[in-house]
Amino acid sequence: MRKLVISSIFAAVVGLFSQSAQADWSWNQDNYYGQTKSQYNIPTEQTITGPSYCYDAGFDFGVFLANVWPEGTANNGIGGGLSLSYFLDRNFGLEASYAAFAKDAVDQVFSGRAIYRLPMEGGGFCGAWAPYIHGEIGGISDDVRGKTDTYFGLGAGVDMRFQSWGCMGVFADFTYGFADDNTQDFIYARLGMKFPF
């Protein structure tokens, strides 16, 4: 235990000093060399100063972990799924999604959703991000009852892309599902990765 604590403290101190050195490198490079960067051809960190091409029209394939919280007495369930989306332009897109869960109350959720995203100008780390809202219609399958019910959902999320990774990115979102009379309403959350193609 003592070794773990000492190792953690050492890692934290090293991380702190490396962050300080990085900050000094970012803002005071001339102090290291006494002349301008251009005279030494020093590479600078790539940053996005305009709209990222990662949010252009096209297809995205997604994989995600998910959790569903039914209202009432039913237990939540952890699972995962796949999605396929197509964006008509930088803002508007359509997505089909399927997820399976290890629980009795909700075993599967499949949906089609319309998405409106708002890409923001990027910052450091070659990244860009886009908050979004969505509306969806789908089905909830319950293997215990042997029945599938429909639901309507509204939600929001954020999609972050990395140009240095070929526009691969991570996303997180949530949906509130308004189920029909035979099924409990629920909250559905996802955390995953997207791969454009």
C-alpha positions as a Markdown table, in Angstrom:
| # | Residue | x | y | z |
|---|---|---|---|---|
| 1 | Met | 0.0 | 0.0 | 0.0 |
| 2 | Arg | 2.8 | 2.4 | 0.9 |
| 3 | Lys | 4.5 | 1.7 | -2.5 |
| 4 | Leu | 1.2 | 2.6 | -4.2 |
| 5 | Val | 0.9 | 5.8 | -2.3 |
| 6 | Ile | 4.5 | 6.8 | -3.0 |
| 7 | Ser | 4.2 | 5.9 | -6.7 |
| 8 | Ser | 1.0 | 8.0 | -7.0 |
| 9 | Ile | 2.6 | 11.0 | -5.3 |
| 10 | Phe | 5.6 | 10.7 | -7.6 |
| 11 | Ala | 3.4 | 10.5 | -10.7 |
| 12 | Ala | 1.4 | 13.5 | -9.6 |
| 13 | Val | 4.6 | 15.6 | -9.0 |
| 14 | Val | 6.1 | 14.6 | -12.4 |
| 15 | Gly | 2.8 | 15.4 | -14.1 |
| 16 | Leu | 2.6 | 18.8 | -12.4 |
| 17 | Phe | 6.2 | 19.7 | -13.5 |
| 18 | Ser | 5.6 | 18.5 | -17.0 |
| 19 | Gln | 2.4 | 20.6 | -17.2 |
| 20 | Ser | 4.3 | 23.6 | -16.0 |
| 21 | Ala | 7.1 | 23.0 | -18.5 |
| 22 | Gln | 4.5 | 22.6 | -21.3 |
| 23 | Ala | 2.8 | 25.9 | -20.3 |
| 24 | Asp | 6.2 | 27.7 | -20.3 |
| 25 | Trp | 7.0 | 26.1 | -23.7 |
| 26 | Ser | 3.6 | 27.3 | -25.1 |
| 27 | Trp | 4.0 | 30.9 | -24.1 |
| 28 | Asn | 7.7 | 31.7 | -23.5 |
| 29 | Gln | 9.5 | 29.8 | -26.2 |
| 30 | Asp | 11.7 | 32.8 | -27.0 |
| 31 | Asn | 13.0 | 32.7 | -23.4 |
| 32 | Tyr | 14.6 | 29.3 | -24.2 |
| 33 | Tyr | 16.3 | 30.4 | -27.3 |
| 34 | Gly | 16.8 | 34.2 | -27.0 |
| 35 | Gln | 15.6 | 34.6 | -30.5 |
| 36 | Thr | 12.4 | 34.1 | -32.4 |
| 37 | Lys | 11.1 | 30.6 | -33.2 |
| 38 | Ser | 11.3 | 31.2 | -36.9 |
| 39 | Gln | 15.1 | 31.4 | -36.8 |
| 40 | Tyr | 15.2 | 27.9 | -35.4 |
| 41 | Asn | 12.3 | 26.4 | -37.4 |
| 42 | Ile | 10.7 | 25.1 | -34.2 |
| 43 | Pro | 7.5 | 23.2 | -34.8 |
| 44 | Thr | 4.5 | 24.5 | -33.0 |
| 45 | Glu | 1.4 | 22.7 | -31.7 |
| 46 | Gln | -1.2 | 22.3 | -34.3 |
| 47 | Thr | -4.4 | 24.1 | -33.4 |
| 48 | Ile | -7.7 | 24.5 | -35.3 |
| 49 | Thr | -8.5 | 28.2 | -35.8 |
| 50 | Gly | -11.5 | 27.7 | -38.1 |
| 51 | Pro | -14.3 | 25.3 | -38.7 |
| 52 | Ser | -13.1 | 21.6 | -38.5 |
| 53 | Tyr | -13.7 | 19.5 | -41.6 |
| 54 | Cys | -14.5 | 16.6 | -39.2 |
| 55 | Tyr | -18.1 | 17.8 | -39.2 |
| 56 | Asp | -18.6 | 17.8 | -43.0 |
| 57 | Ala | -21.4 | 15.7 | -44.6 |
| 58 | Gly | -20.8 | 12.0 | -44.5 |
| 59 | Phe | -21.2 | 8.7 | -42.7 |
| 60 | Asp | -20.2 | 7.8 | -39.1 |
| 61 | Phe | -20.0 | 4.3 | -37.5 |
| 62 | Gly | -20.3 | 4.3 | -33.7 |
| 63 | Val | -19.8 | 1.8 | -30.9 |
| 64 | Phe | -20.9 | 2.7 | -27.4 |
| 65 | Leu | -21.5 | 1.6 | -23.8 |
| 66 | Ala | -25.0 | 2.4 | -22.6 |
| 67 | Asn | -27.2 | 2.4 | -19.5 |
| 68 | Val | -31.0 | 2.5 | -19.2 |
| 69 | Trp | -32.8 | 3.7 | -16.1 |
| 70 | Pro | -36.6 | 2.9 | -16.2 |
| 71 | Glu | -38.8 | 4.9 | -13.9 |
| 72 | Gly | -40.5 | 3.1 | -11.1 |
| 73 | Thr | -39.3 | -0.1 | -9.5 |
| 74 | Ala | -37.3 | -1.7 | -12.3 |
| 75 | Asn | -33.6 | -1.9 | -12.0 |
| 76 | Asn | -31.2 | -0.1 | -14.4 |
| 77 | Gly | -29.3 | -2.2 | -17.0 |
| 78 | Ile | -25.8 | -1.8 | -18.5 |
| 79 | Gly | -25.2 | -2.8 | -22.1 |
| 80 | Gly | -23.8 | -1.6 | -25.3 |
| 81 | Gly | -24.6 | -1.1 | -29.0 |
| 82 | Leu | -23.8 | 0.1 | -32.5 |
| 83 | Ser | -24.9 | 3.1 | -34.5 |
| 84 | Leu | -24.8 | 4.3 | -38.1 |
| 85 | Ser | -25.3 | 8.0 | -38.9 |
| 86 | Tyr | -25.3 | 10.1 | -42.0 |
| 87 | Phe | -25.0 | 13.9 | -41.9 |
| 88 | Leu | -26.5 | 15.8 | -44.8 |
| 89 | Asp | -24.4 | 18.9 | -43.9 |
| 90 | Arg | -22.4 | 20.2 | -41.0 |
| 91 | Asn | -25.6 | 20.5 | -38.8 |
| 92 | Phe | -28.3 | 18.0 | -39.7 |
| 93 | Gly | -28.1 | 14.3 | -39.6 |
| 94 | Leu | -30.0 | 11.0 | -39.2 |
| 95 | Glu | -28.9 | 8.0 | -37.2 |
| 96 | Ala | -30.0 | 4.4 | -36.6 |
| 97 | Ser | -29.0 | 2.8 | -33.3 |
| 98 | Tyr | -29.3 | -0.6 | -31.6 |
| 99 | Ala | -28.4 | -1.5 | -28.0 |
| 100 | Ala | -28.7 | -4.6 | -25.8 |
| 101 | Phe | -28.9 | -4.7 | -22.0 |
| 102 | Ala | -28.3 | -7.3 | -19.3 |
| 103 | Lys | -31.6 | -6.9 | -17.5 |
| 104 | Asp | -35.2 | -8.1 | -17.4 |
| 105 | Ala | -37.2 | -4.9 | -17.8 |
| 106 | Val | -35.5 | -3.6 | -21.0 |
| 107 | Asp | -33.5 | -6.1 | -23.1 |
| 108 | Gln | -33.1 | -4.1 | -26.3 |
| 109 | Val | -33.5 | -0.6 | -27.6 |
| 110 | Phe | -33.5 | 0.3 | -31.2 |
| 111 | Ser | -34.2 | 3.7 | -32.7 |
| 112 | Gly | -34.0 | 6.2 | -35.5 |
| 113 | Arg | -33.1 | 9.7 | -34.6 |
| 114 | Ala | -32.8 | 13.2 | -36.2 |
| 115 | Ile | -29.8 | 15.2 | -34.9 |
| 116 | Tyr | -29.1 | 18.9 | -35.0 |
| 117 | Arg | -25.5 | 19.7 | -34.0 |
| 118 | Leu | -23.6 | 23.0 | -33.7 |
| 119 | Pro | -19.9 | 22.5 | -34.4 |
| 120 | Met | -17.7 | 24.9 | -32.4 |
| 121 | Glu | -14.3 | 26.2 | -33.4 |
| 122 | Gly | -11.6 | 24.0 | -32.2 |
| 123 | Gly | -8.9 | 24.5 | -29.7 |
| 124 | Gly | -5.7 | 22.7 | -28.8 |
| 125 | Phe | -4.9 | 19.0 | -29.2 |
| 126 | Cys | -6.2 | 19.1 | -32.8 |
| 127 | Gly | -9.7 | 18.8 | -31.6 |
| 128 | Ala | -13.1 | 20.2 | -32.3 |
| 129 | Trp | -16.4 | 19.6 | -30.5 |
| 130 | Ala | -20.1 | 19.9 | -31.3 |
| 131 | Pro | -23.0 | 19.9 | -28.8 |
| 132 | Tyr | -26.2 | 18.5 | -30.3 |
| 133 | Ile | -29.9 | 17.9 | -29.6 |
| 134 | His | -31.9 | 15.0 | -31.0 |
| 135 | Gly | -35.4 | 13.6 | -31.3 |
| 136 | Glu | -36.0 | 9.9 | -31.9 |
| 137 | Ile | -38.6 | 7.2 | -32.3 |
| 138 | Gly | -37.9 | 3.6 | -31.5 |
| 139 | Gly | -38.8 | 0.3 | -29.9 |
| 140 | Ile | -38.2 | -1.3 | -26.5 |
| 141 | Ser | -38.0 | -5.1 | -26.5 |
| 142 | Asp | -38.8 | -7.0 | -23.3 |
| 143 | Asp | -37.9 | -10.7 | -23.6 |
| 144 | Val | -39.6 | -11.6 | -20.4 |
| 145 | Arg | -43.0 | -10.4 | -21.6 |
| 146 | Gly | -42.1 | -11.3 | -25.2 |
| 147 | Lys | -43.3 | -7.9 | -26.3 |
| 148 | Thr | -41.9 | -4.8 | -28.1 |
| 149 | Asp | -43.3 | -1.3 | -27.3 |
| 150 | Thr | -42.7 | 2.0 | -29.1 |
| 151 | Tyr | -41.4 | 5.2 | -27.5 |
| 152 | Phe | -40.6 | 8.7 | -28.5 |
| 153 | Gly | -37.4 | 10.4 | -27.1 |
| 154 | Leu | -35.7 | 13.8 | -26.7 |
| 155 | Gly | -32.2 | 14.3 | -25.7 |
| 156 | Ala | -28.8 | 16.1 | -26.0 |
| 157 | Gly | -25.2 | 15.3 | -26.2 |
| 158 | Val | -21.7 | 16.3 | -27.3 |
| 159 | Asp | -19.4 | 15.0 | -30.0 |
| 160 | Met | -15.7 | 15.6 | -29.9 |
| 161 | Arg | -13.5 | 14.9 | -32.9 |
| 162 | Phe | -9.7 | 14.8 | -33.4 |
| 163 | Gln | -8.3 | 15.7 | -36.8 |
| 164 | Ser | -5.0 | 14.2 | -35.9 |
| 165 | Trp | -6.8 | 10.8 | -35.5 |
| 166 | Gly | -8.5 | 11.1 | -38.9 |
| 167 | Cys | -11.6 | 12.7 | -37.3 |
| 168 | Met | -12.2 | 9.7 | -35.1 |
| 169 | Gly | -13.9 | 11.0 | -31.9 |
| 170 | Val | -15.8 | 10.4 | -28.7 |
| 171 | Phe | -19.4 | 11.2 | -27.8 |
| 172 | Ala | -21.7 | 11.2 | -24.9 |
| 173 | Asp | -25.5 | 11.7 | -24.9 |
| 174 | Phe | -28.7 | 11.0 | -23.0 |
| 175 | Thr | -32.3 | 10.5 | -24.0 |
| 176 | Tyr | -35.5 | 10.7 | -22.1 |
| 177 | Gly | -37.9 | 8.1 | -23.6 |
| 178 | Phe | -41.6 | 8.6 | -23.4 |
| 179 | Ala | -42.9 | 5.0 | -23.7 |
| 180 | Asp | -46.5 | 3.9 | -24.4 |
| 181 | Asp | -48.9 | 2.9 | -21.7 |
| 182 | Asn | -47.5 | -0.7 | -21.4 |
| 183 | Thr | -43.9 | 0.3 | -20.6 |
| 184 | Gln | -42.2 | 2.6 | -18.1 |
| 185 | Asp | -40.7 | 5.9 | -19.3 |
| 186 | Phe | -36.9 | 5.7 | -19.1 |
| 187 | Ile | -33.6 | 7.6 | -19.3 |
| 188 | Tyr | -31.1 | 6.2 | -21.8 |
| 189 | Ala | -27.4 | 7.3 | -21.7 |
| 190 | Arg | -24.5 | 6.4 | -24.1 |
| 191 | Leu | -20.8 | 6.9 | -24.1 |
| 192 | Gly | -18.8 | 5.8 | -27.1 |
| 193 | Met | -16.6 | 6.4 | -30.1 |
| 194 | Lys | -17.3 | 7.4 | -33.7 |
| 195 | Phe | -15.4 | 6.5 | -36.8 |
| 196 | Pro | -16.1 | 8.5 | -40.0 |
| 197 | Phe | -16.0 | 6.8 | -43.4 |
